[in-house]
Structures are given as C-alpha cells and as structure tokens.
C-alpha cells in the first residue's frame, strides 16, 4: 500500500458529479448516438458505464462547470440512460433519477430509465421514484409500494432520512423521415 493512500481504491471515489443530456438525429444509428453525446458535451470521453451508487460527500456541480473539467480521451465514469428509435414520431425518453440521504456520510442512489411512449415528466418521475425507493429500502423507511410517487415522495421526505430527490430527462419524437433519433441522459463522475 502507498503511504499517501492507505486505503486501496480511495482515489477511485468520485468527488463531484454533474448531469447532462442530449438528443441526436442521423440516418445511421451509431451516428445519432454520437450526436446525442455531442449535445450532452461528453462525446470526447471514453465512457465507462457504472451502476447506481451516489458516493458519500459527492458534490453536485452545474454541467457548465463539469464539462470544462473533462479532457479529450479521458476515461469517464457515468450512469447513462439511452433510448433510440427510427420510427417516425415515436416518443422516446432517457432519464436519470437521484436520491441522496440526509447523512452525507451515507451513499445515495442513481437510477437510469429508458422508455417509449412516456412524456419527459413521466419518465423523469419514474427514474426519481426508482432511485428514492432504492434508497428508502436501504435506510429502512417504511412505505406502501402501491401508492403513487407523489405520496411516497412525501413519506420518504417526512422520514427525515432522505435529503433530496431529483431527475434529469431528455425526450424526443422520432424523426418524421425515419432517421435514427437517440436521447441520452447522464450522471458524470469527476475525481
């Protein structure tokens, strides 16, 4: 073990996170994904998809600040939601949900949701609900899973254990001429 880093992996815990989103349209599927990443500002990175843990004491920063910190070719860890279609006018959405505990020493949850036929509002609420539900079960918050999100959101927040929930979502209708349309939403980690 190194002297300056007594705990293996400590340098791999992100200190900051930002949210971004984008939509791309092109006749080629992969090119539409690339254009969506460009709109999101993360096309120059080598993206590594990770699962759903929001690290303790991680600071959420604006995308405008986070994007300036990225370098071309950088290995970049992200929770990414992606949806695509070549069906004209088909509604697609990509959403990331977040739930953070009141105790900043504890970890939170990020969730990704990819959908067809859902409005941006509905997709965003679903992703937020998913993240909050994962956190609530970890914290032992009692709730009725059959109740609507808005009701459970109040229960979660009233528990005093969940500090914040939010979401970022990108939706689009499939290109009218049948070109590939791709949406992305991402939570991007910074070290």
VOSE-974874 format. One record per atom (N, C-alpha, C): residue in one letter; y, z, x. Coordinates in nm, 2 decimals. Each point is the difference from the previous one (the first is absolute). Example, Ala and Ser with C-alpha at 12.3 -4.5 7.8 and 13.67 -1.06 7.14 Angstrom:
   aa       c2       c3       c1
    A    -0.57     0.78     1.32
    A     0.12     0.00    -0.09
    A     0.12     0.00     0.09
    S     0.11    -0.07    -0.04
    S     0.11     0.00     0.09
    S     0.11     0.08    -0.08
# end
This chain:
   aa       c2       c3       c1
    X    -0.12     0.00     0.08
    X     0.12     0.00    -0.08
    X     0.13     0.00     0.09
    X     0.10    -0.07    -0.05
    X     0.12     0.00     0.07
    X     0.08     0.13    -0.01
    X     0.07     0.04     0.10
    X     0.08     0.12    -0.01
    X     0.11     0.00    -0.11
    X     0.07    -0.12    -0.01
    X     0.11    -0.01    -0.10
    X    -0.05    -0.02    -0.14
    X    -0.13    -0.03    -0.02
    X    -0.05    -0.02    -0.13
    X    -0.14     0.07    -0.02
    X     0.01     0.13    -0.02
    X    -0.13     0.08     0.00
    X    -0.09    -0.04    -0.12
    X     0.05    -0.06    -0.10
    X    -0.08    -0.03    -0.12
    X    -0.03    -0.15     0.00
    X    -0.12    -0.05     0.01
    X    -0.03    -0.14     0.00
    X     0.05    -0.06    -0.14
    X     0.06    -0.11     0.01
    X     0.05    -0.07    -0.12
    X     0.13     0.04    -0.05
    X     0.06     0.10     0.05
    X     0.13     0.05    -0.05
    X     0.11    -0.11     0.01
    X    -0.01    -0.09     0.10
    X     0.10    -0.10     0.01
    X    -0.02    -0.11    -0.11
    X    -0.11     0.00    -0.07
    X    -0.04    -0.10    -0.10
    X     0.05     0.05    -0.14
    X     0.07     0.11    -0.01
    X     0.04     0.05    -0.13
    X     0.14    -0.06    -0.02
    X     0.02    -0.08    -0.10
    X     0.14    -0.06    -0.02
    X     0.10     0.10    -0.03
    X     0.12    -0.02     0.05
    X     0.11     0.09    -0.02
    X     0.10    -0.05    -0.11
    X    -0.01    -0.14    -0.02
    X     0.09    -0.06    -0.10
    X    -0.07    -0.10    -0.08
    X     0.05    -0.03    -0.12
    X    -0.06    -0.10    -0.09
    X     0.11    -0.07    -0.08
    X    -0.02    -0.13    -0.02
    X     0.10    -0.06    -0.09
    X    -0.08    -0.09    -0.10
    X     0.06    -0.03    -0.11
    X    -0.06    -0.09    -0.10
    X     0.07    -0.14     0.00
    X    -0.08    -0.10    -0.02
    X     0.05    -0.14    -0.01
    X    -0.08    -0.08    -0.09
    X     0.05    -0.11    -0.04
    X    -0.07    -0.09    -0.09
    X     0.05    -0.14     0.01
    X    -0.08    -0.10    -0.05
    X     0.05    -0.14     0.00
    X    -0.09    -0.09    -0.08
    X     0.05    -0.12    -0.02
    X    -0.08    -0.10    -0.08
    X     0.01    -0.13     0.08
    X    -0.11    -0.08     0.00
    X     0.00    -0.13     0.07
    X    -0.07    -0.10    -0.09
    X     0.05    -0.13     0.01
    X    -0.05    -0.11    -0.08
    X    -0.02    -0.12     0.10
    X    -0.12    -0.05    -0.01
    X    -0.03    -0.12     0.09
    X    -0.13    -0.07    -0.05
    X    -0.02    -0.12     0.03
    X    -0.12    -0.07    -0.04
    X    -0.13     0.05     0.06
    X     0.02     0.06     0.12
    X    -0.12     0.06     0.06
    X     0.00     0.16    -0.02
    X    -0.12     0.05    -0.03
    X    -0.01     0.14    -0.03
    X     0.05     0.09     0.12
    X    -0.05    -0.03     0.12
    X     0.04     0.08     0.11
    X     0.15    -0.01     0.03
    X     0.05    -0.11    -0.01
    X     0.15    -0.02     0.02
    X     0.08     0.08    -0.10
    X    -0.05     0.01    -0.13
    X     0.08     0.08    -0.09
    X    -0.01     0.14     0.03
    X    -0.11     0.05     0.06
    X    -0.01     0.14     0.05
    X     0.10     0.02     0.11
    X     0.00    -0.09     0.10
    X     0.09     0.01     0.11
    X     0.15     0.00    -0.05
    X     0.03    -0.08    -0.10
    X     0.14     0.00    -0.05
    X     0.03     0.14    -0.07
    X    -0.10     0.06    -0.07
    X     0.02     0.13    -0.06
    X     0.03     0.10     0.11
    X    -0.08    -0.01     0.11
    X     0.02     0.10     0.11
    X     0.14    -0.02     0.06
    X     0.05    -0.13     0.01
    X     0.13    -0.02     0.05
    X     0.11     0.06    -0.09
    X    -0.02    -0.02    -0.13
    X     0.10     0.07    -0.09
    X     0.00     0.15     0.01
    X    -0.12     0.05     0.03
    X    -0.01     0.15     0.02
    X     0.05     0.04     0.14
    X     0.01    -0.10     0.09
    X     0.05     0.03     0.14
    X    -0.10     0.04     0.10
    X    -0.13    -0.01    -0.03
    X    -0.11     0.05     0.08
    X    -0.09    -0.11     0.06
    X     0.04    -0.12    -0.01
    X    -0.08    -0.11     0.04
    X    -0.02    -0.01     0.15
    X     0.09     0.06     0.08
    X    -0.01    -0.01     0.14
    X    -0.10     0.10     0.06
    X    -0.06     0.09    -0.08
    X    -0.09     0.11     0.04
    X    -0.14    -0.04    -0.02
    X    -0.09     0.06     0.08
    X    -0.14     0.00    -0.02
    X    -0.04     0.11    -0.09
    X    -0.02    -0.03    -0.12
    X    -0.02     0.11    -0.10
    X    -0.14     0.05     0.00
    X    -0.01     0.13     0.00
    X    -0.13     0.07    -0.01
    X     0.01     0.08    -0.13
    X    -0.10    -0.03    -0.09
    X     0.00     0.07    -0.13
    X    -0.06     0.13     0.01
    X     0.06     0.10    -0.05
    X    -0.05     0.14     0.01
    X    -0.01     0.05    -0.15
    X    -0.07     0.11    -0.01
    X    -0.02     0.06    -0.14
    X     0.12     0.08    -0.04
    X    -0.02     0.11    -0.07
    X     0.10     0.05    -0.09
    X     0.07     0.13     0.04
    X    -0.01     0.05     0.12
    X     0.06     0.13     0.03
    X     0.15    -0.02     0.05
    X     0.09     0.08    -0.07
    X     0.13     0.01     0.05
    X     0.01     0.12     0.09
    X     0.03    -0.02     0.13
    X    -0.01     0.11     0.10
    X     0.10     0.12    -0.03
    X    -0.04     0.12     0.04
    X     0.09     0.11    -0.01
    X     0.12    -0.02     0.08
    X     0.12     0.04    -0.06
    X     0.13     0.00     0.07
    X     0.04    -0.15     0.03
    X    -0.05    -0.10    -0.07
    X     0.04    -0.13     0.02
    X     0.13    -0.03    -0.07
    X     0.09    -0.06     0.07
    X     0.13    -0.03    -0.06
    X     0.01    -0.14    -0.06
    X     0.04    -0.01    -0.13
    X     0.02    -0.13    -0.06
    X     0.14    -0.05     0.03
    X     0.00    -0.12     0.05
    X     0.13    -0.06     0.04
    X     0.02    -0.13    -0.07
    X     0.13    -0.05    -0.01
    X     0.02    -0.12    -0.07
    X    -0.06    -0.12     0.07
    X    -0.04    -0.10    -0.07
    X    -0.06    -0.12     0.06
    X     0.09    -0.06     0.10
    X     0.13    -0.01    -0.03
    X     0.09    -0.06     0.10
    X     0.00     0.07     0.13
    X    -0.02     0.13     0.01
    X    -0.01     0.07     0.12
    X    -0.14    -0.02     0.07
    X    -0.11     0.01    -0.08
    X    -0.13    -0.02     0.05
    X    -0.03    -0.14     0.06
    X     0.05    -0.10    -0.07
    X    -0.02    -0.14     0.05
    X     0.06    -0.02     0.13
    X     0.11     0.07     0.03
    X     0.06    -0.02     0.14
    X    -0.08     0.06     0.11
    X    -0.09     0.09    -0.04
    X    -0.08     0.07     0.10
    X    -0.13    -0.08     0.04
    X    -0.03    -0.10    -0.08
    X    -0.12    -0.08     0.03
    X     0.02    -0.10     0.11
    X    -0.10    -0.02     0.08
    X     0.00    -0.10     0.11
    X    -0.10    -0.11    -0.03
    X     0.03    -0.12     0.04
    X    -0.09    -0.11    -0.02
    X    -0.13     0.02     0.07
    X    -0.11    -0.02    -0.07
    X    -0.13     0.02     0.06
    X    -0.05     0.14    -0.01
    X     0.08     0.09    -0.05
    X    -0.04     0.15     0.00
    X    -0.12     0.02    -0.10
    X    -0.09     0.09     0.04
    X    -0.11     0.04    -0.09
    X     0.07     0.09    -0.10
    X     0.00    -0.03    -0.12
    X     0.07     0.08    -0.11
    X    -0.09     0.04    -0.11
    X    -0.01     0.13    -0.02
    X    -0.09     0.06    -0.10
    X     0.07     0.00    -0.13
    X    -0.07    -0.05    -0.11
    X     0.07    -0.01    -0.13
    X    -0.11     0.02    -0.11
    X     0.05     0.06    -0.11
    X    -0.07     0.00    -0.12
    X     0.06    -0.12    -0.08
    X    -0.09    -0.10    -0.03
    X     0.05    -0.13    -0.05
    X    -0.06    -0.04    -0.13
    X     0.08    -0.03    -0.10
    X    -0.05    -0.05    -0.12
    X     0.03    -0.15    -0.01
    X    -0.10    -0.09    -0.04
    X     0.02    -0.14     0.01
    X    -0.06    -0.06    -0.13
    X     0.07    -0.09    -0.06
    X    -0.05    -0.07    -0.12
    X     0.04    -0.15     0.01
    X    -0.09    -0.09    -0.04
    X     0.04    -0.14     0.01
    X    -0.07    -0.08    -0.12
    X     0.07    -0.11    -0.03
    X    -0.05    -0.09    -0.10
    X     0.05    -0.14     0.02
    X    -0.08    -0.10    -0.05
    X     0.05    -0.14     0.00
    X     0.01    -0.04    -0.15
    X    -0.01     0.09    -0.09
    X     0.01    -0.03    -0.14
    X     0.14     0.00    -0.05
    X     0.06    -0.11    -0.05
    X     0.13     0.00    -0.04
    X     0.03     0.11    -0.10
    X     0.11     0.07     0.02
    X     0.06     0.11    -0.08
    X    -0.09     0.12    -0.01
    X    -0.10     0.02     0.07
    X    -0.09     0.12     0.00
    X     0.08     0.11     0.06
    X     0.02     0.11    -0.06
    X     0.07     0.12     0.05
    X    -0.09     0.07     0.10
    X     0.05     0.03     0.12
    X    -0.07     0.08     0.10
    X     0.09     0.11     0.05
    X    -0.06     0.10     0.05
    X     0.08     0.12     0.05
    X    -0.08     0.06     0.11
    X     0.08     0.05     0.10
    X    -0.05     0.08     0.11
    X     0.08     0.13     0.00
    X    -0.06     0.11     0.01
    X     0.07     0.13    -0.01
    X    -0.06     0.10     0.10
    X     0.09     0.09     0.05
    X    -0.04     0.11     0.08
    X     0.06     0.12    -0.06
    X    -0.08     0.10    -0.03
    X     0.04     0.13    -0.05
    X     0.00     0.11     0.11
    X     0.08     0.10    -0.02
    X     0.01     0.11     0.09
    X     0.01     0.13    -0.07
    X    -0.07     0.10     0.05
    X     0.01     0.14    -0.05
    X     0.00     0.09     0.12
    X     0.11     0.09     0.01
    X     0.02     0.09     0.11
    X    -0.01     0.14    -0.04
    X    -0.07     0.09     0.07
    X     0.00     0.14    -0.04
    X     0.13     0.07     0.03
    X     0.02     0.11    -0.06
    X     0.12     0.08     0.03
    X    -0.01     0.06     0.14
    X    -0.12     0.04     0.04
    X    -0.02     0.05     0.13
    X    -0.01    -0.12     0.10
    X     0.11    -0.02     0.07
    X     0.01    -0.11     0.09
    X    -0.10     0.00     0.12
    X    -0.07     0.11     0.02
    X    -0.11     0.01     0.10
    X    -0.13    -0.06    -0.06
    X     0.00    -0.02    -0.13
    X    -0.12    -0.06    -0.06
    X     0.02    -0.15    -0.01
    X    -0.11    -0.07    -0.02
    X     0.00    -0.14    -0.01
    X     0.02    -0.05    -0.14
    X     0.05    -0.12    -0.02
    X     0.01    -0.06    -0.13
    X    -0.09    -0.12    -0.01
    X     0.02    -0.08    -0.11
    X    -0.08    -0.12    -0.02
    X     0.08    -0.12    -0.03
    X    -0.04    -0.11     0.05
    X     0.05    -0.13    -0.03
    X    -0.12    -0.08    -0.07
    X     0.04    -0.08    -0.10
    X    -0.10    -0.08    -0.07
    X     0.05    -0.14     0.00
    X    -0.10    -0.10    -0.01
    X     0.04    -0.14    -0.01
    X    -0.06    -0.05    -0.13
    X     0.07    -0.08    -0.07
    X    -0.05    -0.06    -0.13
    X     0.04    -0.15     0.00
    X    -0.10    -0.08    -0.04
    X     0.02    -0.14    -0.01
    X    -0.04    -0.04    -0.14
    X     0.09    -0.07    -0.07
    X    -0.04    -0.03    -0.14
    X     0.05    -0.14    -0.05
    X    -0.07    -0.03    -0.11
    X     0.04    -0.13    -0.07
    X     0.04     0.04    -0.14
    X     0.11    -0.06    -0.05
    X     0.04     0.02    -0.14
    X     0.08     0.13    -0.02
    X     0.03     0.08     0.10
    X     0.07     0.12    -0.02
    X     0.15    -0.02     0.04
    X     0.09     0.06    -0.07
    X     0.14     0.00     0.04
    X     0.01     0.08     0.13
    X     0.11    -0.02     0.07
    X     0.03     0.08     0.12
    X     0.01     0.15    -0.04
    X     0.06     0.03    -0.11
    X     0.01     0.15    -0.04
    X    -0.14     0.06    -0.02
    X    -0.09    -0.07    -0.07
    X    -0.13     0.05    -0.02
    X    -0.08     0.01     0.12
    X     0.00    -0.10     0.09
    X    -0.07     0.00     0.13
    X     0.05     0.11     0.09
    X     0.13     0.02     0.00
    X     0.06     0.11     0.09
    X    -0.04     0.13    -0.05
    X     0.01     0.02    -0.13
    X    -0.04     0.13    -0.06
    X    -0.15     0.03     0.02
    X    -0.08    -0.10    -0.01
    X    -0.15     0.02     0.03
    X    -0.02     0.04     0.14
    X     0.06    -0.06     0.10
    X    -0.01     0.03     0.14
    X     0.05     0.14     0.03
    X     0.11     0.04    -0.06
    X     0.06     0.13     0.01
    X    -0.09     0.11    -0.06
    X    -0.06    -0.03    -0.12
    X    -0.09     0.09    -0.06
    X    -0.12     0.02     0.08
    X    -0.06    -0.11     0.06
    X    -0.12     0.01     0.08
    X     0.03     0.09     0.12
    X     0.11    -0.02     0.07
    X     0.03     0.09     0.12
    X     0.02     0.14    -0.05
    X     0.07     0.03    -0.11
    X     0.02     0.13    -0.04
    X    -0.13     0.07    -0.05
    X    -0.09    -0.07    -0.06
    X    -0.12     0.05    -0.05
    X    -0.09     0.04     0.12
    X     0.00    -0.08     0.11
    X    -0.08     0.03     0.12
    X     0.06     0.13     0.06
    X     0.13     0.01     0.01
    X     0.06     0.12     0.06
    X    -0.03     0.12    -0.09
    X     0.02    -0.01    -0.13
    X    -0.02     0.11    -0.09
    X    -0.15     0.05     0.01
    X    -0.09    -0.09     0.01
    X    -0.14     0.05     0.01
    X    -0.02     0.07     0.13
    X     0.06    -0.04     0.11
    X    -0.01     0.06     0.13
    X     0.06     0.14    -0.01
    X     0.11     0.02    -0.07
    X     0.08     0.12    -0.01
    X    -0.06     0.10    -0.10
    X    -0.09    -0.05    -0.08
    X    -0.06     0.09    -0.11
    X     0.09     0.01    -0.12
    X     0.08    -0.10    -0.03
    X     0.09     0.00    -0.12
    X    -0.09    -0.04    -0.11
    X     0.00     0.08    -0.11
    X    -0.08    -0.03    -0.12
    X     0.08    -0.09    -0.09
    X    -0.07    -0.11    -0.05
    X     0.06    -0.09    -0.08
    X    -0.10    -0.07    -0.09
    X     0.04    -0.06    -0.10
    X    -0.09    -0.08    -0.09
    X     0.02    -0.15     0.04
    X    -0.11    -0.06     0.05
    X     0.01    -0.14     0.05
    X     0.02    -0.10    -0.11
    X    -0.02     0.05    -0.13
    X     0.01    -0.10    -0.11
    X     0.15     0.00    -0.05
    X     0.09     0.08     0.05
    X     0.14     0.00    -0.05
    X     0.07    -0.11     0.07
    X     0.11    -0.05    -0.06
    X     0.08    -0.10     0.06
    X     0.07     0.04     0.13
    X     0.03    -0.09     0.09
    X     0.06     0.02     0.13
    X     0.12     0.09    -0.02
    X     0.09    -0.03    -0.09
    X     0.13     0.08    -0.01
    X    -0.03     0.15    -0.03
    X    -0.10     0.03    -0.08
    X    -0.04     0.13    -0.03
    X    -0.06     0.07     0.13
    X    -0.09    -0.07     0.07
    X    -0.06     0.06     0.12
    X     0.10     0.01     0.11
    X     0.10    -0.09     0.00
    X     0.10     0.01     0.11
    X     0.07     0.14    -0.02
    X     0.03     0.03    -0.12
    X     0.07     0.13    -0.03
    X    -0.09     0.12     0.04
    X    -0.13    -0.01    -0.03
    X    -0.09     0.11     0.03
    X    -0.01     0.01     0.16
    X    -0.01    -0.11     0.07
    X     0.00     0.00     0.14
    X     0.12     0.07     0.06
    X     0.12    -0.04    -0.05
    X     0.12     0.05     0.06
    X     0.02     0.15    -0.04
    X    -0.04     0.03    -0.12
    X     0.01     0.14    -0.05
    X    -0.09     0.10     0.08
    X    -0.10    -0.06     0.06
    X    -0.10     0.08     0.08
    X     0.07     0.07     0.12
    X     0.11    -0.06     0.04
    X     0.07     0.05     0.12
    X    -0.06    -0.04     0.13
    X    -0.11    -0.08    -0.01
    X    -0.07    -0.04     0.13
    X     0.04    -0.15     0.04
    X     0.04    -0.08    -0.09
    X     0.04    -0.14     0.03
    X     0.15    -0.01     0.00
    X     0.05    -0.05     0.11
    X     0.14    -0.01     0.02
    X     0.06    -0.13    -0.05
    X    -0.07    -0.11     0.03
    X     0.06    -0.13    -0.04
    X    -0.11    -0.11    -0.02
    X     0.02    -0.08    -0.10
    X    -0.08    -0.12    -0.02
    X     0.09    -0.12    -0.02
    X    -0.04    -0.11     0.05
    X     0.08    -0.13    -0.02
    X    -0.09    -0.12     0.02
    X     0.06    -0.11    -0.01
    X    -0.08    -0.13     0.02
    X     0.09    -0.11     0.04
    X    -0.06    -0.10     0.07
    X     0.07    -0.12     0.03
    X    -0.09    -0.12    -0.06
    X     0.06    -0.09    -0.06
    X    -0.08    -0.11    -0.06
    X     0.07    -0.13     0.01
    X    -0.08    -0.11     0.02
    X     0.04    -0.13     0.00
    X    -0.08    -0.08    -0.11
    X     0.07    -0.06    -0.09
    X    -0.08    -0.09    -0.10
    X     0.06    -0.14     0.00
    X    -0.07    -0.09    -0.05
    X     0.04    -0.14     0.00
    X    -0.08    -0.07    -0.10
    X     0.05    -0.11    -0.06
    X    -0.08    -0.09    -0.08
    X    -0.05    -0.12     0.09
    X    -0.12    -0.04    -0.02
    X    -0.06    -0.11     0.08
    X     0.09    -0.12    -0.01
    X     0.02    -0.07     0.11
    X     0.08    -0.12     0.01
    X    -0.03    -0.10    -0.12
    X     0.10    -0.05    -0.06
    X    -0.03    -0.09    -0.12
    X    -0.07    -0.13     0.03
    X     0.00    -0.04     0.13
    X    -0.07    -0.12     0.05
    X    -0.13     0.03     0.06
    X    -0.05     0.12    -0.01
    X    -0.13     0.04     0.05
    X    -0.01     0.02     0.15
    X     0.11     0.02     0.07
    X     0.00     0.04     0.14
    X    -0.05     0.15     0.00
    X    -0.05     0.04     0.12
    X    -0.04     0.14     0.02
    X     0.12     0.09     0.00
    X    -0.01     0.10    -0.08
    X     0.11     0.11     0.00
    X    -0.07     0.13     0.04
    X     0.06     0.06     0.10
    X    -0.05     0.13     0.05
    X     0.10     0.11     0.00
    X    -0.04     0.12    -0.05
    X     0.09     0.11     0.01
    X    -0.06     0.10     0.09
    X     0.09     0.07     0.07
    X    -0.05     0.12     0.09
    X     0.10     0.11    -0.02
    X    -0.06     0.12     0.01
    X     0.08     0.13     0.01
    X    -0.07     0.08     0.11
    X     0.08     0.06     0.08
    X    -0.05     0.07     0.12
    X     0.07     0.13     0.03
    X    -0.08     0.09     0.05
    X     0.05     0.13     0.06
    X    -0.03    -0.02     0.15
    X     0.10    -0.01     0.08
    X    -0.01    -0.03     0.14
    X     0.02     0.13     0.08
    X    -0.10     0.03     0.09
    X     0.01     0.12     0.08
    X     0.07    -0.03     0.14
    X     0.08     0.10     0.04
    X     0.06    -0.01     0.13
    X    -0.03     0.12     0.09
    X    -0.01    -0.02     0.13
    X    -0.04     0.12     0.08
    X     0.12     0.04     0.09
# end
